[in-house]
Amino acid sequence: MSFVCRMCLKPVRDQEYHAACLRGLFGSAKVPQLDISLAKLHTAGLAMVGRSSLSGVQKKISVTLTTDRETLQVAADGGRYILKPQTETFPALPENEHVTTCLAKLVEIEVPPSGLVALSDGSLAFISKRFDRLPDGRKLRQEDFCQLAEQSPKDKYEGSAELCVRLLRKYASEPLIEILKLYRLLLFAWWTGNGDLHLKNLSLFTDTQGIMRLTPAYDLVSTRLVIPDDPLALPVLGKKSKLTRKTWVEFAEYCAIPKKTAQRVLEKQASVEEAANDAIESCFLPAEQKAALKELLTERGAALRD
């Protein structure tokens, strides 16, 4: 019997995960037990700080593996993973984040190891490995763009793509490299209809070599699937909607990205539509959301080719 891997969305025989995918996320080829229901996770989430900004409804639960790697447990402090269960307000957000994260890999956006896991009641939750924790438990220094801009968290939507570029020029160890990564991420957010890429969902961290760089991308969702016509959180050259290839070319000029490099990025984004459709078809979204996401990617891919 053939299944679809709940991590990479590729076919897998007689089980729900590839062993290699499990090892990449949990360090073991065995699926850890998560003997906890959705209701209990919501209760645990009330005691934890940190929720996604998608209308504040998706709780982020800190969990960790037991030393034998057999069980995932809720951990108020020192958790190595973030678990996001289903919400009552918006349907299939874990499945949404999962497929959007998989799509990011198609255009070489760095993301943490992640996937879907089933709770004891059978509902699916999205789980990702924390990238700010070292194996010995130490936490890497991390600052989101609200902090870097010296703005209150409540002002996370009070910014722009250009502000983000200026922050990278000021704080990143290698600004040109990080600005190109940011450009790819902002383009991808627009392509997938992500209206939740605000200043708190962009961060710099200092890695083990002392280099201050963008973190792997996180909280990647297609908000357009649950909030029709949701615009970009951060305007690009003053525009939150109706962006075109011309917009992205002009933004690349602002970023000081060479014209040929920008063209390659735009062409790469437009070229992955077929692979993206395959991933969407294999994913765990409801059928109507699959169709809506495919339609959006086709529409925006065409805008990039105009």
Protein Blocks (a to p, Z undefined) as FASTA:
>chain_A
ZZddfklopacehiabdfklmmmmnopabdcdddddfklmmmmmmmpgcidfeholaccd
dddddfklmaccddfehpabdcddddfkbghklmmmmmmmmmmmmnopacddddddddfk
opacdddddfkbcfkopacddddfklmnopafklmmgccfklmmmmmmmmmmblmlmmmm
mmmmmmmmmmnopakbcfklgccdddfkopacddddehiacfklmmghiacfbdgehiag
hiafklmmmmmmmnopafklmmmmmmmmmmmmmmmmmmmmmmmbdfklmmmmmmmmmmmm
mmmmZZ
